[in-house]
Amino acid sequence: MFDQQLLSIPGIKKLIGKLSGLAVLQALTIVLEAVFLARALVVVWQREKIAALVVPVLSFFVFFALRYLITRIESQITDNFADHAVDQLKEQLLQQEFRLGPRMVADVGSGHVVTLALEGLNQVQNYLDLIVLKTINMAIIPWIIVAYIFFVDWLSAVILLLMFPVIILFMVILGLSAKSKSDQQYAEFKQMANVFVDSIRGLKTLKLFGLSKKYGDNIYRVSENYRKSTMSVLKVALLSTFALDFFTTISIAIVAVLLGQALIVGSIGLLPALIILILCPDYFFPVRDYGDDYHATLDGKNALTEINRILVIPAPHSEVPLVDFQNWAKDSQLDVRDLNFTYPQADQPALSDLNFTLHGDSNVGIIGKSGAGKSTLLNVLGGWLQPDATEKDQPLVVDGQAVDSLAQPAWQKHISYIPQHPYIFAGTIAQNVAFYKPVADKAAIQQAVHQAGLDKFIAELPQGLETVIGEGGRGISGGQAQRIALARALLDTERTILLFDEPTAHLDLETEYELKQIMTKVFHNHLVFFSTHRLHWVSAMDYVLVMDQGRIVEQGTPAELKQKNGVYQELVNEIRGENNAE
Ligand SMILES: Nc1ncnc2c1ncn2[C@@H]1O[C@H](COP(=O)(O)OP(=O)(O)OP(=O)(O)O)[C@@H](O)[C@H]1O
């Protein structure tokens, strides 16, 4: 019944210990509260003097207050624990996102990553808040109460004990049904989040192609599925609450009737009979409380399972650390030797036997048709994918140090990655530019903005660098987003290695031309890897890797490639042909 994955949360055992102690205390206060309340009632029933009421009534209020105090302490402790655990999970999830890099979003789905990081963590918090405390109360309080009842009247205790497994059995049956419905609901939720975020992202394209209505219907259908599965979870939840209430009421009624009969025949006194009757609802309360909230916490349980699944995705890591690497310098050298990479579950390698050597501030173009392996190579160079293990020499050599992968903090802290759609978050232009270096001063930001050719754009804005862009802010064009990404890379002068993944693929030729003027200036004092379909970039490179089906089929300077009249030239001819055909 106890979710095993909870045991892996740091501090949970201590929490269980504290809550168990408090549950024992709470059970004792419940018993004493019932004893004194019953005494007060007996005093009133037997019309004794008012003074005889003082001790039981005062004692009742003391234990009543104590019980309330204990429940407050319990919820305070669990709240603190849940807050802390969720903060840690958030931190771990973020770190894992950084470790896995751009491929995580591709693997998990961008919508799902967003909903997990926001709503999912809230659901986990709610789950931790409720489930640990309620499970412990259910595991401790009823047994102390029934043990006490056993000493007062063993028959009532036996009836209460007999009803417990029946209730648990129903809870398990309904719980299993709720679990399978909740799993389905969570799958629908994931799908809805991914479809929704992807549709929002592609809204402009959908509108241009007149497909927005069709996608609207698609979103409606996915949301309907989610609504229906939510309703079926709620139906089971209601049924379960009804079943719990029904069985507990029947049990209390049976005990009450038997106690009534015993009172009539005089085999039990009024005081013990009243104590048992008052304790009966408290005996069942923890199990009802657990059952009532069980369904409400299932989405939190699913979110926790999903977060744990992401946390254990093996992040690329290096067995051989890169030591003594300060930064990429003019005399640095990178050798790639017989490098292979295979995606998990793929039958063929996405990169096969790659070999090349680079020096200093090389500007390396990576070209090839779609699916040739350009992005995969960039991900390996960024350390987000780990080359296949080899029995021969290590596949990467940085400044003479052979390593198995570039998942090395010493390497990665010098990298800037600029994809086709750089992420612009809701904030000012200055905050967006200072993304890699939040402590940068204004002069440095202005300098980076100037180098990235953003002066004119910013001068036209009334609030300049303080203009809010991104979600809810001023819209910016694709070219401006690229320039902001470039300014980001330039601001952190420690980041001397720039990885560009088709940065201009979506821009019109005029914007691309303007951006090219800026970018080529930036290239000369960085190590640049530039993946592109657009071959005019080749003239701005001093080395080119031509890829096809995961292999480097040609490499050399642009002049050498032209002279060879080989695959590169074929590609140029092919693209010219396509352009002419258009
Ligand atoms: N996550 C993945 N799992 C399995 N195979 C993948 C994955 N990502 C890419 N591939 C496969 O690896 C190969 C290389 O893909 P990659 O994205 O590197 O090509 P690319 O040259 O960058 O293509 P494009 O120009 O279209 O972006 C392709 O066959 C692709 O189907």
PDBQT file of the ligand as one rigid body, heavy atoms in Angstrom, charges set to zero:
ROOT
HETATM    1  N1  LIG A 601      16.411  10.499 -30.705  1.00  0.00    +0.000 N 
HETATM    2  C1  LIG A 601      16.678   9.714 -31.765  1.00  0.00    +0.000 A 
HETATM    3  N2  LIG A 601      16.505   8.377 -31.681  1.00  0.00    +0.000 NA
HETATM    4  C2  LIG A 601      16.778   7.572 -32.728  1.00  0.00    +0.000 A 
HETATM    5  N3  LIG A 601      17.245   8.010 -33.919  1.00  0.00    +0.000 NA
HETATM    6  C3  LIG A 601      17.432   9.331 -34.070  1.00  0.00    +0.000 A 
HETATM    7  C4  LIG A 601      17.161  10.252 -33.011  1.00  0.00    +0.000 A 
HETATM    8  N4  LIG A 601      17.440  11.503 -33.448  1.00  0.00    +0.000 NA
HETATM    9  C5  LIG A 601      17.881  11.361 -34.732  1.00  0.00    +0.000 A 
HETATM   10  N5  LIG A 601      17.879  10.068 -35.105  1.00  0.00    +0.000 N 
HETATM   11  C6  LIG A 601      18.304   9.501 -36.389  1.00  0.00    +0.000 C 
HETATM   12  O1  LIG A 601      19.693   9.787 -36.564  1.00  0.00    +0.000 OA
HETATM   13  C7  LIG A 601      19.969  10.143 -37.891  1.00  0.00    +0.000 C 
HETATM   14  C8  LIG A 601      20.668  11.508 -37.944  1.00  0.00    +0.000 C 
HETATM   15  O2  LIG A 601      19.741  12.499 -37.492  1.00  0.00    +0.000 OA
HETATM   16  P1  LIG A 601      20.166  14.006 -37.321  1.00  0.00    +0.000 P 
HETATM   17  O3  LIG A 601      19.038  14.730 -36.677  1.00  0.00    +0.000 OA
HETATM   18  O4  LIG A 601      21.483  14.082 -36.662  1.00  0.00    +0.000 OA
HETATM   19  O5  LIG A 601      20.311  14.472 -38.853  1.00  0.00    +0.000 OA
HETATM   20  P2  LIG A 601      20.499  15.930 -39.439  1.00  0.00    +0.000 P 
HETATM   21  O6  LIG A 601      21.542  15.818 -40.493  1.00  0.00    +0.000 OA
HETATM   22  O7  LIG A 601      20.750  16.915 -38.359  1.00  0.00    +0.000 OA
HETATM   23  O8  LIG A 601      19.091  16.181 -40.095  1.00  0.00    +0.000 OA
HETATM   24  P3  LIG A 601      18.300  17.571 -40.262  1.00  0.00    +0.000 P 
HETATM   25  O9  LIG A 601      19.116  18.393 -41.187  1.00  0.00    +0.000 OA
HETATM   26  O10 LIG A 601      16.996  17.162 -40.850  1.00  0.00    +0.000 OA
HETATM   27  O11 LIG A 601      18.182  18.149 -38.901  1.00  0.00    +0.000 OA
HETATM   28  C9  LIG A 601      18.636  10.124 -38.644  1.00  0.00    +0.000 C 
HETATM   29  O12 LIG A 601      18.539   8.883 -39.319  1.00  0.00    +0.000 OA
HETATM   30  C10 LIG A 601      17.605  10.211 -37.538  1.00  0.00    +0.000 C 
HETATM   31  O13 LIG A 601      16.446   9.519 -37.903  1.00  0.00    +0.000 OA
ENDROOT
TORSDOF 0
